[in-house]
Amino acid sequence: MNWLSTRYLWRDDTPLAEGMCFSNEPMICVPGEFGIRLDDHFYMTAAEGPRWFTQPSHSVDDPLGLNA
């Protein structure tokens, strides 16, 4: 796949380029109860496409993967 011809945001025509960095912040909210957001960061490479700076959390209920 040619990763560098792909767009990251659906409303933006800027193509991905090697060295670009991004933050992916999935969030779960239960109004009046709690909320949790996981911050995952990645960057673009020309050869391999997106690469994580650090591995994302294992899961919401076991973010460190201690029970995996």
Backbone torsions as a table, in degrees:
resi	resn	phi	psi	omega
1	MET	NA	138.6	176.6
2	ASN	-87.9	90.6	-175.5
3	TRP	-61.5	-32.8	-173.6
4	LEU	-76.5	-5.8	174.3
5	SER	-98.5	4.5	-178.3
6	THR	-92.0	148.7	174.9
7	ARG	-98.9	148.2	179.1
8	TYR	-91.4	-41.3	-179.4
9	LEU	-107.6	134.1	-175.4
10	TRP	-70.3	-19.2	179.3
11	ARG	-100.5	12.6	-176.2
12	ASP	-131.3	131.6	-179.3
13	ASP	-89.6	4.6	-179.9
14	THR	-66.4	120.5	178.6
15	PRO	-73.2	152.4	176.0
16	LEU	-66.9	146.6	179.7
17	ALA	-135.5	149.8	178.1
18	GLU	-55.2	134.0	178.8
19	GLY	94.2	-12.9	177.2
20	MET	-65.5	142.6	179.5
21	CYS	-118.6	146.5	-175.8
22	PHE	-138.8	158.1	173.4
23	SER	-121.0	127.1	176.2
24	ASN	-111.3	119.1	-172.0
25	GLU	-125.1	74.5	177.0
26	PRO	-64.5	145.0	-175.1
27	MET	-140.3	141.4	173.9
28	ILE	-122.4	129.1	178.8
29	CYS	-128.6	135.3	169.9
30	VAL	-116.5	103.4	-174.8
31	PRO	-51.2	131.9	179.5
32	GLY	76.5	-1.3	-177.4
33	GLU	-116.5	-68.1	-177.5
34	PHE	-166.4	171.2	173.8
35	GLY	-151.4	149.7	177.8
36	ILE	-142.8	137.5	176.6
37	ARG	-128.1	134.1	176.9
38	LEU	-104.9	126.5	-179.8
39	ASP	-99.7	112.8	178.0
40	ASP	-116.2	134.0	-176.7
41	HIS	-121.4	138.6	179.9
42	PHE	-144.2	166.3	-178.9
43	TYR	-136.7	160.9	-178.3
44	MET	-97.8	137.5	172.0
45	THR	-118.1	154.6	179.2
46	ALA	-73.8	-37.8	-174.2
47	ALA	-84.6	-38.4	-172.2
48	GLU	-113.6	0.5	-177.8
49	GLY	75.2	-147.8	-176.3
50	PRO	-70.1	139.7	178.4
51	ARG	-133.1	139.5	178.4
52	TRP	-75.1	141.2	167.3
53	PHE	-69.6	-45.5	174.4
54	THR	-134.5	153.8	179.7
55	GLN	-66.1	138.1	178.0
56	PRO	-63.3	163.5	177.4
57	SER	-58.7	146.0	-178.9
58	HIS	-61.2	-49.4	177.8
59	SER	-162.9	167.9	-179.4
60	VAL	-65.4	-41.0	-177.6
61	ASP	-86.6	-6.8	176.8
62	ASP	-145.1	65.8	-172.0
63	PRO	-59.3	-28.4	-179.4
64	LEU	-92.9	-4.5	179.3
65	GLY	72.4	25.6	-177.2
66	LEU	-69.3	-26.4	-179.0
67	ASN	-104.0	13.4	-177.4
68	ALA	-76.3	NA	NA
